Amino acid sequence: MKAKGVAGFDIDQWIDSRGRTLRFEQRFELRGVEAADKVTFSDFGPAERFSAPTGG
């Protein structure tokens, strides 16, 4: 992001009691212009299990 002109940013993340992200907000300044992203997650399905990737 720095290479694209972002000097710094702030992030807030809301997580429920099951460890799932419910909301995500990011604020930053890009080449002198303030910007923000706001994302809300819902309608979670059943938990899935994954194996850790193997090296190589």
All heavy atoms as atom14 arrays in JSON, in Angstrom:
{
  "sequence": "MKAKGVAGFDIDQWIDSRGRTLRFEQRFELRGVEAADKVTFSDFGPAERFSAPTGG",
  "atom14_mask": [
    [1, 1, 1, 1, 1, 1, 1, 1, 0, 0, 0, 0, 0, 0],
    [1, 1, 1, 1, 1, 1, 1, 1, 1, 0, 0, 0, 0, 0],
    [1, 1, 1, 1, 1, 0, 0, 0, 0, 0, 0, 0, 0, 0],
    [1, 1, 1, 1, 1, 1, 1, 1, 1, 0, 0, 0, 0, 0],
    [1, 1, 1, 1, 0, 0, 0, 0, 0, 0, 0, 0, 0, 0],
    [1, 1, 1, 1, 1, 1, 1, 0, 0, 0, 0, 0, 0, 0],
    [1, 1, 1, 1, 1, 0, 0, 0, 0, 0, 0, 0, 0, 0],
    [1, 1, 1, 1, 0, 0, 0, 0, 0, 0, 0, 0, 0, 0],
    [1, 1, 1, 1, 1, 1, 1, 1, 1, 1, 1, 0, 0, 0],
    [1, 1, 1, 1, 1, 1, 1, 1, 0, 0, 0, 0, 0, 0],
    [1, 1, 1, 1, 1, 1, 1, 1, 0, 0, 0, 0, 0, 0],
    [1, 1, 1, 1, 1, 1, 1, 1, 0, 0, 0, 0, 0, 0],
    [1, 1, 1, 1, 1, 1, 1, 1, 1, 0, 0, 0, 0, 0],
    [1, 1, 1, 1, 1, 1, 1, 1, 1, 1, 1, 1, 1, 1],
    [1, 1, 1, 1, 1, 1, 1, 1, 0, 0, 0, 0, 0, 0],
    [1, 1, 1, 1, 1, 1, 1, 1, 0, 0, 0, 0, 0, 0],
    [1, 1, 1, 1, 1, 1, 0, 0, 0, 0, 0, 0, 0, 0],
    [1, 1, 1, 1, 1, 1, 1, 1, 1, 1, 1, 0, 0, 0],
    [1, 1, 1, 1, 0, 0, 0, 0, 0, 0, 0, 0, 0, 0],
    [1, 1, 1, 1, 1, 1, 1, 1, 1, 1, 1, 0, 0, 0],
    [1, 1, 1, 1, 1, 1, 1, 0, 0, 0, 0, 0, 0, 0],
    [1, 1, 1, 1, 1, 1, 1, 1, 0, 0, 0, 0, 0, 0],
    [1, 1, 1, 1, 1, 1, 1, 1, 1, 1, 1, 0, 0, 0],
    [1, 1, 1, 1, 1, 1, 1, 1, 1, 1, 1, 0, 0, 0],
    [1, 1, 1, 1, 1, 1, 1, 1, 1, 0, 0, 0, 0, 0],
    [1, 1, 1, 1, 1, 1, 1, 1, 1, 0, 0, 0, 0, 0],
    [1, 1, 1, 1, 1, 1, 1, 1, 1, 1, 1, 0, 0, 0],
    [1, 1, 1, 1, 1, 1, 1, 1, 1, 1, 1, 0, 0, 0],
    [1, 1, 1, 1, 1, 1, 1, 1, 1, 0, 0, 0, 0, 0],
    [1, 1, 1, 1, 1, 1, 1, 1, 0, 0, 0, 0, 0, 0],
    [1, 1, 1, 1, 1, 1, 1, 1, 1, 1, 1, 0, 0, 0],
    [1, 1, 1, 1, 0, 0, 0, 0, 0, 0, 0, 0, 0, 0],
    [1, 1, 1, 1, 1, 1, 1, 0, 0, 0, 0, 0, 0, 0],
    [1, 1, 1, 1, 1, 1, 1, 1, 1, 0, 0, 0, 0, 0],
    [1, 1, 1, 1, 1, 0, 0, 0, 0, 0, 0, 0, 0, 0],
    [1, 1, 1, 1, 1, 0, 0, 0, 0, 0, 0, 0, 0, 0],
    [1, 1, 1, 1, 1, 1, 1, 1, 0, 0, 0, 0, 0, 0],
    [1, 1, 1, 1, 1, 1, 1, 1, 1, 0, 0, 0, 0, 0],
    [1, 1, 1, 1, 1, 1, 1, 0, 0, 0, 0, 0, 0, 0],
    [1, 1, 1, 1, 1, 1, 1, 0, 0, 0, 0, 0, 0, 0],
    [1, 1, 1, 1, 1, 1, 1, 1, 1, 1, 1, 0, 0, 0],
    [1, 1, 1, 1, 1, 1, 0, 0, 0, 0, 0, 0, 0, 0],
    [1, 1, 1, 1, 1, 1, 1, 1, 0, 0, 0, 0, 0, 0],
    [1, 1, 1, 1, 1, 1, 1, 1, 1, 1, 1, 0, 0, 0],
    [1, 1, 1, 1, 0, 0, 0, 0, 0, 0, 0, 0, 0, 0],
    [1, 1, 1, 1, 1, 1, 1, 0, 0, 0, 0, 0, 0, 0],
    [1, 1, 1, 1, 1, 0, 0, 0, 0, 0, 0, 0, 0, 0],
    [1, 1, 1, 1, 1, 1, 1, 1, 1, 0, 0, 0, 0, 0],
    [1, 1, 1, 1, 1, 1, 1, 1, 1, 1, 1, 0, 0, 0],
    [1, 1, 1, 1, 1, 1, 1, 1, 1, 1, 1, 0, 0, 0],
    [1, 1, 1, 1, 1, 1, 0, 0, 0, 0, 0, 0, 0, 0],
    [1, 1, 1, 1, 1, 0, 0, 0, 0, 0, 0, 0, 0, 0],
    [1, 1, 1, 1, 1, 1, 1, 0, 0, 0, 0, 0, 0, 0],
    [1, 1, 1, 1, 1, 1, 1, 0, 0, 0, 0, 0, 0, 0],
    [1, 1, 1, 1, 0, 0, 0, 0, 0, 0, 0, 0, 0, 0],
    [1, 1, 1, 1, 0, 0, 0, 0, 0, 0, 0, 0, 0, 0]
  ],
  "atom14_positions": [
    [[0.82, -1.18, 0.0], [0.0, 0.0, 0.0], [0.87, 1.26, 0.0], [0.51, 2.24, -0.6], [-0.95, -0.02, 1.19], [-2.03, -1.09, 1.06], [-3.13, -1.28, 2.5], [-3.83, 0.32, 2.66], [0.0, 0.0, 0.0], [0.0, 0.0, 0.0], [0.0, 0.0, 0.0], [0.0, 0.0, 0.0], [0.0, 0.0, 0.0], [0.0, 0.0, 0.0]],
    [[1.99, 1.17, 0.69], [2.88, 2.33, 0.75], [3.34, 2.73, -0.65], [3.42, 3.91, -0.98], [4.06, 2.02, 1.65], [4.95, 3.2, 1.91], [6.05, 2.86, 2.92], [6.89, 4.07, 3.22], [7.93, 3.77, 4.22], [0.0, 0.0, 0.0], [0.0, 0.0, 0.0], [0.0, 0.0, 0.0], [0.0, 0.0, 0.0], [0.0, 0.0, 0.0]],
    [[3.63, 1.74, -1.51], [4.08, 2.02, -2.87], [3.0, 2.72, -3.69], [3.29, 3.4, -4.66], [4.49, 0.73, -3.56], [0.0, 0.0, 0.0], [0.0, 0.0, 0.0], [0.0, 0.0, 0.0], [0.0, 0.0, 0.0], [0.0, 0.0, 0.0], [0.0, 0.0, 0.0], [0.0, 0.0, 0.0], [0.0, 0.0, 0.0], [0.0, 0.0, 0.0]],
    [[1.74, 2.57, -3.28], [0.62, 3.2, -3.99], [0.27, 4.57, -3.43], [-0.65, 5.22, -3.89], [-0.62, 2.3, -3.94], [-0.42, 0.97, -4.6], [-0.21, 1.12, -6.08], [-0.09, -0.23, -6.75], [0.23, -0.14, -8.15], [0.0, 0.0, 0.0], [0.0, 0.0, 0.0], [0.0, 0.0, 0.0], [0.0, 0.0, 0.0], [0.0, 0.0, 0.0]],
    [[0.99, 5.01, -2.37], [0.77, 6.34, -1.83], [0.04, 6.4, -0.5], [-0.32, 7.48, -0.05], [0.0, 0.0, 0.0], [0.0, 0.0, 0.0], [0.0, 0.0, 0.0], [0.0, 0.0, 0.0], [0.0, 0.0, 0.0], [0.0, 0.0, 0.0], [0.0, 0.0, 0.0], [0.0, 0.0, 0.0], [0.0, 0.0, 0.0], [0.0, 0.0, 0.0]],
    [[-0.19, 5.26, 0.14], [-0.87, 5.25, 1.44], [0.19, 5.41, 2.53], [1.11, 4.61, 2.65], [-1.66, 3.94, 1.65], [-2.26, 3.9, 3.05], [-2.73, 3.8, 0.59], [0.0, 0.0, 0.0], [0.0, 0.0, 0.0], [0.0, 0.0, 0.0], [0.0, 0.0, 0.0], [0.0, 0.0, 0.0], [0.0, 0.0, 0.0], [0.0, 0.0, 0.0]],
    [[0.06, 6.47, 3.32], [1.04, 6.74, 4.37], [0.74, 5.94, 5.64], [1.63, 5.61, 6.4], [1.06, 8.24, 4.69], [0.0, 0.0, 0.0], [0.0, 0.0, 0.0], [0.0, 0.0, 0.0], [0.0, 0.0, 0.0], [0.0, 0.0, 0.0], [0.0, 0.0, 0.0], [0.0, 0.0, 0.0], [0.0, 0.0, 0.0], [0.0, 0.0, 0.0]],
    [[-0.51, 5.63, 5.92], [-0.91, 4.88, 7.11], [-2.39, 4.6, 7.05], [-3.11, 5.17, 6.22], [0.0, 0.0, 0.0], [0.0, 0.0, 0.0], [0.0, 0.0, 0.0], [0.0, 0.0, 0.0], [0.0, 0.0, 0.0], [0.0, 0.0, 0.0], [0.0, 0.0, 0.0], [0.0, 0.0, 0.0], [0.0, 0.0, 0.0], [0.0, 0.0, 0.0]],
    [[-2.87, 3.73, 7.92], [-4.3, 3.42, 7.94], [-4.71, 2.92, 9.31], [-3.89, 2.47, 10.1], [-4.66, 2.41, 6.85], [-3.92, 1.11, 6.93], [-4.46, 0.03, 7.62], [-2.7, 0.95, 6.31], [-3.78, -1.17, 7.69], [-2.01, -0.25, 6.37], [-2.55, -1.31, 7.07], [0.0, 0.0, 0.0], [0.0, 0.0, 0.0], [0.0, 0.0, 0.0]],
    [[-6.01, 3.01, 9.58], [-6.61, 2.51, 10.82], [-7.61, 1.43, 10.46], [-8.32, 1.53, 9.46], [-7.35, 3.63, 11.56], [-6.41, 4.7, 12.08], [-5.37, 4.34, 12.64], [-6.74, 5.88, 11.91], [0.0, 0.0, 0.0], [0.0, 0.0, 0.0], [0.0, 0.0, 0.0], [0.0, 0.0, 0.0], [0.0, 0.0, 0.0], [0.0, 0.0, 0.0]],
    [[-7.68, 0.39, 11.31], [-8.61, -0.71, 11.08], [-9.35, -1.01, 12.39], [-8.75, -1.07, 13.45], [-7.87, -1.98, 10.62], [-7.22, -1.75, 9.27], [-8.83, -3.17, 10.55], [-6.34, -2.89, 8.81], [0.0, 0.0, 0.0], [0.0, 0.0, 0.0], [0.0, 0.0, 0.0], [0.0, 0.0, 0.0], [0.0, 0.0, 0.0], [0.0, 0.0, 0.0]],
    [[-10.67, -1.2, 12.28], [-11.49, -1.7, 13.39], [-12.14, -2.98, 12.91], [-12.61, -3.07, 11.77], [-12.58, -0.7, 13.78], [-12.01, 0.54, 14.43], [-11.12, 0.4, 15.28], [-12.46, 1.65, 14.09], [0.0, 0.0, 0.0], [0.0, 0.0, 0.0], [0.0, 0.0, 0.0], [0.0, 0.0, 0.0], [0.0, 0.0, 0.0], [0.0, 0.0, 0.0]],
    [[-12.17, -4.0, 13.78], [-12.75, -5.28, 13.43], [-13.6, -5.76, 14.6], [-13.13, -5.79, 15.74], [-11.64, -6.29, 13.11], [-12.14, -7.63, 12.67], [-10.99, -8.56, 12.28], [-9.81, -8.22, 12.44], [-11.3, -9.72, 11.78], [0.0, 0.0, 0.0], [0.0, 0.0, 0.0], [0.0, 0.0, 0.0], [0.0, 0.0, 0.0], [0.0, 0.0, 0.0]],
    [[-14.85, -6.12, 14.33], [-15.75, -6.65, 15.34], [-15.81, -8.16, 15.16], [-16.08, -8.66, 14.08], [-17.15, -6.07, 15.18], [-17.27, -4.65, 15.55], [-17.76, -4.13, 16.72], [-16.92, -3.5, 14.75], [-17.72, -2.77, 16.69], [-17.22, -2.34, 15.5], [-16.37, -3.34, 13.48], [-16.99, -1.06, 15.02], [-16.15, -2.07, 13.0], [-16.46, -0.95, 13.77]],
    [[-15.56, -8.9, 16.27], [-15.52, -10.36, 16.24], [-16.53, -10.89, 17.25], [-16.61, -10.42, 18.38], [-14.1, -10.86, 16.59], [-13.1, -10.31, 15.57], [-14.05, -12.38, 16.64], [-11.66, -10.56, 15.91], [0.0, 0.0, 0.0], [0.0, 0.0, 0.0], [0.0, 0.0, 0.0], [0.0, 0.0, 0.0], [0.0, 0.0, 0.0], [0.0, 0.0, 0.0]],
    [[-17.32, -11.9, 16.84], [-18.33, -12.45, 17.74], [-17.71, -13.47, 18.69], [-16.51, -13.77, 18.62], [-19.53, -13.01, 16.98], [-19.25, -14.3, 16.22], [-18.16, -14.89, 16.35], [-20.15, -14.73, 15.48], [0.0, 0.0, 0.0], [0.0, 0.0, 0.0], [0.0, 0.0, 0.0], [0.0, 0.0, 0.0], [0.0, 0.0, 0.0], [0.0, 0.0, 0.0]],
    [[-18.53, -14.04, 19.57], [-18.04, -14.97, 20.6], [-17.52, -16.27, 20.0], [-16.82, -17.02, 20.67], [-19.14, -15.27, 21.61], [-20.24, -15.89, 20.96], [0.0, 0.0, 0.0], [0.0, 0.0, 0.0], [0.0, 0.0, 0.0], [0.0, 0.0, 0.0], [0.0, 0.0, 0.0], [0.0, 0.0, 0.0], [0.0, 0.0, 0.0], [0.0, 0.0, 0.0]],
    [[-17.82, -16.54, 18.73], [-17.33, -17.75, 18.06], [-16.08, -17.49, 17.23], [-15.6, -18.35, 16.52], [-18.44, -18.35, 17.2], [-19.64, -18.79, 18.06], [-20.73, -19.36, 17.25], [-20.33, -20.69, 16.76], [-21.08, -21.41, 15.95], [-22.22, -20.97, 15.52], [-20.65, -22.59, 15.55], [0.0, 0.0, 0.0], [0.0, 0.0, 0.0], [0.0, 0.0, 0.0]],
    [[-15.57, -16.27, 17.31], [-14.34, -15.93, 16.6], [-14.54, -15.5, 15.15], [-13.58, -15.43, 14.4], [0.0, 0.0, 0.0], [0.0, 0.0, 0.0], [0.0, 0.0, 0.0], [0.0, 0.0, 0.0], [0.0, 0.0, 0.0], [0.0, 0.0, 0.0], [0.0, 0.0, 0.0], [0.0, 0.0, 0.0], [0.0, 0.0, 0.0], [0.0, 0.0, 0.0]],
    [[-15.79, -15.22, 14.76], [-16.07, -14.83, 13.38], [-16.1, -13.31, 13.26], [-16.62, -12.62, 14.12], [-17.42, -15.39, 12.93], [-17.48, -16.89, 13.0], [-18.84, -17.4, 12.64], [-19.81, -16.92, 13.63], [-21.0, -17.44, 13.81], [-21.41, -18.45, 13.06], [-21.83, -16.97, 14.72], [0.0, 0.0, 0.0], [0.0, 0.0, 0.0], [0.0, 0.0, 0.0]],
    [[-15.53, -12.8, 12.19], [-15.57, -11.37, 11.93], [-16.99, -10.99, 11.52], [-17.56, -11.57, 10.6], [-14.59, -10.98, 10.81], [-13.27, -11.29, 11.24], [-14.68, -9.51, 10.47], [0.0, 0.0, 0.0], [0.0, 0.0, 0.0], [0.0, 0.0, 0.0], [0.0, 0.0, 0.0], [0.0, 0.0, 0.0], [0.0, 0.0, 0.0], [0.0, 0.0, 0.0]],
    [[-17.57, -10.0, 12.21], [-18.9, -9.51, 11.89], [-18.87, -8.23, 11.06], [-19.72, -8.0, 10.22], [-19.7, -9.23, 13.17], [-19.94, -10.43, 14.07], [-20.62, -9.98, 15.35], [-20.76, -11.48, 13.36], [0.0, 0.0, 0.0], [0.0, 0.0, 0.0], [0.0, 0.0, 0.0], [0.0, 0.0, 0.0], [0.0, 0.0, 0.0], [0.0, 0.0, 0.0]],
    [[-17.88, -7.4, 11.34], [-17.76, -6.12, 10.65], [-16.29, -5.72, 10.59], [-15.52, -6.04, 11.49], [-18.56, -5.05, 11.4], [-18.59, -3.72, 10.72], [-19.47, -2.75, 11.5], [-19.33, -1.42, 11.0], [-20.32, -0.68, 10.54], [-21.54, -1.15, 10.54], [-20.1, 0.53, 10.1], [0.0, 0.0, 0.0], [0.0, 0.0, 0.0], [0.0, 0.0, 0.0]],
    [[-15.95, -5.0, 9.53], [-14.57, -4.58, 9.3], [-14.62, -3.17, 8.72], [-15.37, -2.91, 7.78], [-13.93, -5.55, 8.3], [-12.57, -5.16, 7.82], [-11.45, -5.51, 8.53], [-12.42, -4.44, 6.65], [-10.18, -5.16, 8.08], [-11.18, -4.08, 6.19], [-10.06, -4.44, 6.91], [0.0, 0.0, 0.0], [0.0, 0.0, 0.0], [0.0, 0.0, 0.0]],
    [[-13.89, -2.26, 9.32], [-13.8, -0.89, 8.81], [-12.33, -0.48, 8.69], [-11.56, -0.7, 9.6], [-14.51, 0.1, 9.73], [-16.0, -0.06, 9.76], [-16.68, 1.03, 10.59], [-16.02, 2.02, 10.96], [-17.88, 0.86, 10.85], [0.0, 0.0, 0.0], [0.0, 0.0, 0.0], [0.0, 0.0, 0.0], [0.0, 0.0, 0.0], [0.0, 0.0, 0.0]],
    [[-11.99, 0.08, 7.56], [-10.62, 0.55, 7.33], [-10.68, 1.99, 6.84], [-11.47, 2.32, 5.97], [-9.96, -0.34, 6.27], [-8.59, 0.11, 5.87], [-7.97, -0.83, 4.85], [-7.5, -1.89, 5.22], [-7.98, -0.44, 3.6], [0.0, 0.0, 0.0], [0.0, 0.0, 0.0], [0.0, 0.0, 0.0], [0.0, 0.0, 0.0], [0.0, 0.0, 0.0]],
    [[-9.86, 2.84, 7.43], [-9.78, 4.25, 7.03], [-8.34, 4.56, 6.67], [-7.42, 4.14, 7.37], [-10.25, 5.16, 8.17], [-11.74, 5.0, 8.47], [-12.12, 5.54, 9.83], [-11.39, 4.97, 10.95], [-11.62, 3.77, 11.48], [-12.51, 2.97, 10.96], [-10.92, 3.35, 12.52], [0.0, 0.0, 0.0], [0.0, 0.0, 0.0], [0.0, 0.0, 0.0]],
    [[-8.16, 5.28, 5.58], [-6.8, 5.61, 5.15], [-6.81, 6.86, 4.29], [-7.85, 7.34, 3.88], [-6.16, 4.43, 4.4], [-6.94, 3.96, 3.2], [-6.64, 4.42, 1.94], [-7.97, 3.05, 3.35], [-7.35, 3.98, 0.84], [-8.68, 2.6, 2.25], [-8.37, 3.07, 0.99], [0.0, 0.0, 0.0], [0.0, 0.0, 0.0], [0.0, 0.0, 0.0]],
    [[-5.62, 7.36, 4.03], [-5.46, 8.51, 3.16], [-4.58, 8.07, 1.98], [-3.49, 7.54, 2.17], [-4.79, 9.66, 3.9], [-4.75, 10.94, 3.11], [-4.2, 12.1, 3.92], [-4.66, 12.3, 5.06], [-3.3, 12.78, 3.4], [0.0, 0.0, 0.0], [0.0, 0.0, 0.0], [0.0, 0.0, 0.0], [0.0, 0.0, 0.0], [0.0, 0.0, 0.0]],
    [[-5.08, 8.28, 0.78], [-4.38, 7.87, -0.43], [-4.08, 9.1, -1.26], [-4.99, 9.75, -1.78], [-5.23, 6.89, -1.24], [-4.69, 6.43, -2.59], [-3.35, 5.72, -2.42], [-5.68, 5.53, -3.28], [0.0, 0.0, 0.0], [0.0, 0.0, 0.0], [0.0, 0.0, 0.0], [0.0, 0.0, 0.0], [0.0, 0.0, 0.0], [0.0, 0.0, 0.0]],
    [[-2.82, 9.45, -1.32], [-2.37, 10.63, -2.07], [-3.17, 11.88, -1.69], [-3.63, 12.63, -2.55], [-2.45, 10.37, -3.56], [-1.56, 9.26, -4.03], [-1.58, 9.09, -5.53], [-0.84, 7.89, -5.88], [-1.34, 6.92, -6.63], [-2.55, 7.0, -7.11], [-0.6, 5.87, -6.9], [0.0, 0.0, 0.0], [0.0, 0.0, 0.0], [0.0, 0.0, 0.0]],
    [[-3.38, 12.07, -0.4], [-4.06, 13.26, 0.11], [-5.57, 13.18, 0.15], [-6.23, 14.12, 0.57], [0.0, 0.0, 0.0], [0.0, 0.0, 0.0], [0.0, 0.0, 0.0], [0.0, 0.0, 0.0], [0.0, 0.0, 0.0], [0.0, 0.0, 0.0], [0.0, 0.0, 0.0], [0.0, 0.0, 0.0], [0.0, 0.0, 0.0], [0.0, 0.0, 0.0]],
    [[-6.16, 12.07, -0.29], [-7.62, 11.92, -0.29], [-8.0, 10.88, 0.76], [-7.48, 9.76, 0.76], [-8.12, 11.45, -1.68], [-9.62, 11.23, -1.66], [-7.73, 12.45, -2.76], [0.0, 0.0, 0.0], [0.0, 0.0, 0.0], [0.0, 0.0, 0.0], [0.0, 0.0, 0.0], [0.0, 0.0, 0.0], [0.0, 0.0, 0.0], [0.0, 0.0, 0.0]],
    [[-8.93, 11.26, 1.66], [-9.39, 10.32, 2.68], [-10.34, 9.3, 2.07], [-11.17, 9.65, 1.24], [-10.08, 11.07, 3.82], [-9.12, 11.91, 4.63], [-9.78, 12.56, 5.83], [-10.9, 12.16, 6.19], [-9.17, 13.47, 6.39], [0.0, 0.0, 0.0], [0.0, 0.0, 0.0], [0.0, 0.0, 0.0], [0.0, 0.0, 0.0], [0.0, 0.0, 0.0]],
    [[-10.2, 8.05, 2.49], [-11.04, 6.97, 1.98], [-11.38, 6.02, 3.11], [-10.72, 6.01, 4.15], [-10.31, 6.22, 0.87], [0.0, 0.0, 0.0], [0.0, 0.0, 0.0], [0.0, 0.0, 0.0], [0.0, 0.0, 0.0], [0.0, 0.0, 0.0], [0.0, 0.0, 0.0], [0.0, 0.0, 0.0], [0.0, 0.0, 0.0], [0.0, 0.0, 0.0]],
    [[-12.43, 5.22, 2.92], [-12.84, 4.24, 3.93], [-13.5, 3.05, 3.26], [-14.16, 3.18, 2.23], [-13.8, 4.87, 4.92], [0.0, 0.0, 0.0], [0.0, 0.0, 0.0], [0.0, 0.0, 0.0], [0.0, 0.0, 0.0], [0.0, 0.0, 0.0], [0.0, 0.0, 0.0], [0.0, 0.0, 0.0], [0.0, 0.0, 0.0], [0.0, 0.0, 0.0]],
    [[-13.29, 1.89, 3.85], [-13.96, 0.64, 3.46], [-14.75, 0.17, 4.66], [-14.23, 0.16, 5.78], [-12.95, -0.45, 3.1], [-12.12, -0.12, 1.88], [-12.67, 0.46, 0.93], [-10.93, -0.44, 1.9], [0.0, 0.0, 0.0], [0.0, 0.0, 0.0], [0.0, 0.0, 0.0], [0.0, 0.0, 0.0], [0.0, 0.0, 0.0], [0.0, 0.0, 0.0]],
    [[-15.99, -0.24, 4.44], [-16.81, -0.82, 5.5], [-17.44, -2.09, 4.95], [-18.11, -2.06, 3.92], [-17.9, 0.15, 5.95], [-17.34, 1.41, 6.57], [-18.44, 2.35, 7.0], [-17.84, 3.63, 7.58], [-18.87, 4.55, 8.04], [0.0, 0.0, 0.0], [0.0, 0.0, 0.0], [0.0, 0.0, 0.0], [0.0, 0.0, 0.0], [0.0, 0.0, 0.0]],
    [[-17.22, -3.22, 5.65], [-17.71, -4.51, 5.21], [-18.44, -5.18, 6.37], [-17.94, -5.19, 7.49], [-16.55, -5.42, 4.74], [-17.07, -6.76, 4.26], [-15.75, -4.74, 3.64], [0.0, 0.0, 0.0], [0.0, 0.0, 0.0], [0.0, 0.0, 0.0], [0.0, 0.0, 0.0], [0.0, 0.0, 0.0], [0.0, 0.0, 0.0], [0.0, 0.0, 0.0]],
    [[-19.61, -5.74, 6.1], [-20.37, -6.48, 7.1], [-20.54, -7.92, 6.63], [-20.85, -8.15, 5.46], [-21.76, -5.84, 7.31], [-21.58, -4.48, 7.71], [-22.55, -6.56, 8.37], [0.0, 0.0, 0.0], [0.0, 0.0, 0.0], [0.0, 0.0, 0.0], [0.0, 0.0, 0.0], [0.0, 0.0, 0.0], [0.0, 0.0, 0.0], [0.0, 0.0, 0.0]],
    [[-20.32, -8.88, 7.52], [-20.45, -10.3, 7.21], [-21.66, -10.87, 7.94], [-21.9, -10.55, 9.11], [-19.19, -11.06, 7.65], [-17.93, -10.56, 6.99], [-17.16, -9.59, 7.59], [-17.53, -11.07, 5.78], [-15.99, -9.12, 6.99], [-16.36, -10.62, 5.16], [-15.6, -9.64, 5.77], [0.0, 0.0, 0.0], [0.0, 0.0, 0.0], [0.0, 0.0, 0.0]],
    [[-22.41, -11.75, 7.27], [-23.58, -12.37, 7.9], [-23.89, -13.69, 7.19], [-23.17, -14.09, 6.27], [-24.78, -11.43, 7.84], [-25.14, -11.19, 6.49], [0.0, 0.0, 0.0], [0.0, 0.0, 0.0], [0.0, 0.0, 0.0], [0.0, 0.0, 0.0], [0.0, 0.0, 0.0], [0.0, 0.0, 0.0], [0.0, 0.0, 0.0], [0.0, 0.0, 0.0]],
    [[-24.95, -14.32, 7.62], [-25.42, -15.58, 7.02], [-24.32, -16.65, 7.0], [-24.05, -17.27, 5.98], [-25.96, -15.36, 5.6], [-27.15, -14.43, 5.58], [-27.94, -14.45, 6.56], [-27.3, -13.67, 4.62], [0.0, 0.0, 0.0], [0.0, 0.0, 0.0], [0.0, 0.0, 0.0], [0.0, 0.0, 0.0], [0.0, 0.0, 0.0], [0.0, 0.0, 0.0]],
    [[-23.68, -16.84, 8.15], [-22.62, -17.83, 8.26], [-23.21, -19.22, 8.13], [-24.23, -19.53, 8.72], [-21.9, -17.72, 9.61], [-21.19, -16.4, 9.79], [-21.74, -15.4, 10.59], [-19.99, -16.17, 9.17], [-21.08, -14.19, 10.76], [-19.32, -14.96, 9.32], [-19.87, -13.97, 10.12], [0.0, 0.0, 0.0], [0.0, 0.0, 0.0], [0.0, 0.0, 0.0]],
    [[-22.56, -20.07, 7.38], [-22.95, -21.47, 7.26], [-22.28, -22.29, 8.34], [-21.68, -21.74, 9.27], [0.0, 0.0, 0.0], [0.0, 0.0, 0.0], [0.0, 0.0, 0.0], [0.0, 0.0, 0.0], [0.0, 0.0, 0.0], [0.0, 0.0, 0.0], [0.0, 0.0, 0.0], [0.0, 0.0, 0.0], [0.0, 0.0, 0.0], [0.0, 0.0, 0.0]],
    [[-22.37, -23.59, 8.21], [-21.72, -24.44, 9.22], [-20.2, -24.29, 9.17], [-19.63, -23.95, 8.13], [-22.15, -25.86, 8.82], [-22.54, -25.76, 7.39], [-23.03, -24.36, 7.17], [0.0, 0.0, 0.0], [0.0, 0.0, 0.0], [0.0, 0.0, 0.0], [0.0, 0.0, 0.0], [0.0, 0.0, 0.0], [0.0, 0.0, 0.0], [0.0, 0.0, 0.0]],
    [[-19.56, -24.55, 10.29], [-18.1, -24.46, 10.36], [-17.48, -25.51, 9.46], [-17.97, -26.63, 9.34], [-17.64, -24.66, 11.8], [0.0, 0.0, 0.0], [0.0, 0.0, 0.0], [0.0, 0.0, 0.0], [0.0, 0.0, 0.0], [0.0, 0.0, 0.0], [0.0, 0.0, 0.0], [0.0, 0.0, 0.0], [0.0, 0.0, 0.0], [0.0, 0.0, 0.0]],
    [[-16.4, -25.14, 8.8], [-15.67, -26.07, 7.95], [-14.31, -26.32, 8.56], [-13.76, -25.47, 9.24], [-15.51, -25.5, 6.54], [-16.84, -25.31, 5.84], [-16.67, -24.88, 4.4], [-15.65, -25.24, 3.78], [-17.55, -24.17, 3.91], [0.0, 0.0, 0.0], [0.0, 0.0, 0.0], [0.0, 0.0, 0.0], [0.0, 0.0, 0.0], [0.0, 0.0, 0.0]],
    [[-13.74, -27.48, 8.3], [-12.41, -27.83, 8.81], [-11.46, -27.95, 7.64], [-11.81, -28.47, 6.58], [-12.47, -29.12, 9.6], [-13.38, -29.02, 10.8], [-12.91, -29.93, 11.9], [-13.75, -29.78, 13.07], [-13.4, -29.05, 14.14], [-12.24, -28.46, 14.16], [-14.2, -28.95, 15.17], [0.0, 0.0, 0.0], [0.0, 0.0, 0.0], [0.0, 0.0, 0.0]],
    [[-10.25, -27.46, 7.86], [-9.22, -27.49, 6.83], [-7.94, -28.08, 7.41], [-7.62, -27.85, 8.56], [-8.89, -26.07, 6.35], [-10.05, -25.37, 5.71], [-10.95, -24.66, 6.48], [-10.21, -25.41, 4.34], [-12.02, -24.0, 5.89], [-11.28, -24.75, 3.74], [-12.17, -24.05, 4.51], [0.0, 0.0, 0.0], [0.0, 0.0, 0.0], [0.0, 0.0, 0.0]],
    [[-7.22, -28.8, 6.58], [-5.9, -29.28, 6.97], [-4.89, -28.19, 6.67], [-5.03, -27.44, 5.71], [-5.53, -30.53, 6.19], [-6.44, -31.56, 6.46], [0.0, 0.0, 0.0], [0.0, 0.0, 0.0], [0.0, 0.0, 0.0], [0.0, 0.0, 0.0], [0.0, 0.0, 0.0], [0.0, 0.0, 0.0], [0.0, 0.0, 0.0], [0.0, 0.0, 0.0]],
    [[-3.87, -28.1, 7.51], [-2.81, -27.13, 7.27], [-2.08, -27.48, 5.98], [-1.91, -28.67, 5.67], [-1.84, -27.12, 8.45], [0.0, 0.0, 0.0], [0.0, 0.0, 0.0], [0.0, 0.0, 0.0], [0.0, 0.0, 0.0], [0.0, 0.0, 0.0], [0.0, 0.0, 0.0], [0.0, 0.0, 0.0], [0.0, 0.0, 0.0], [0.0, 0.0, 0.0]],
    [[-1.66, -26.48, 5.21], [-0.92, -26.79, 3.99], [0.43, -27.44, 4.31], [1.0, -27.18, 5.36], [-0.71, -25.43, 3.34], [-1.05, -24.41, 4.36], [-1.84, -25.08, 5.43], [0.0, 0.0, 0.0], [0.0, 0.0, 0.0], [0.0, 0.0, 0.0], [0.0, 0.0, 0.0], [0.0, 0.0, 0.0], [0.0, 0.0, 0.0], [0.0, 0.0, 0.0]],
    [[0.88, -28.28, 3.42], [2.17, -28.92, 3.61], [3.24, -28.09, 2.94], [2.97, -27.35, 2.0], [2.15, -30.33, 3.01], [1.85, -30.23, 1.62], [1.13, -31.22, 3.69], [0.0, 0.0, 0.0], [0.0, 0.0, 0.0], [0.0, 0.0, 0.0], [0.0, 0.0, 0.0], [0.0, 0.0, 0.0], [0.0, 0.0, 0.0], [0.0, 0.0, 0.0]],
    [[4.45, -28.17, 3.45], [5.56, -27.41, 2.88], [5.93, -27.91, 1.48], [5.64, -29.05, 1.11], [0.0, 0.0, 0.0], [0.0, 0.0, 0.0], [0.0, 0.0, 0.0], [0.0, 0.0, 0.0], [0.0, 0.0, 0.0], [0.0, 0.0, 0.0], [0.0, 0.0, 0.0], [0.0, 0.0, 0.0], [0.0, 0.0, 0.0], [0.0, 0.0, 0.0]],
    [[6.55, -27.03, 0.72], [7.04, -27.48, -0.57], [6.45, -26.75, -1.65], [6.47, -26.61, -2.7], [0.0, 0.0, 0.0], [0.0, 0.0, 0.0], [0.0, 0.0, 0.0], [0.0, 0.0, 0.0], [0.0, 0.0, 0.0], [0.0, 0.0, 0.0], [0.0, 0.0, 0.0], [0.0, 0.0, 0.0], [0.0, 0.0, 0.0], [0.0, 0.0, 0.0]]
  ]
}
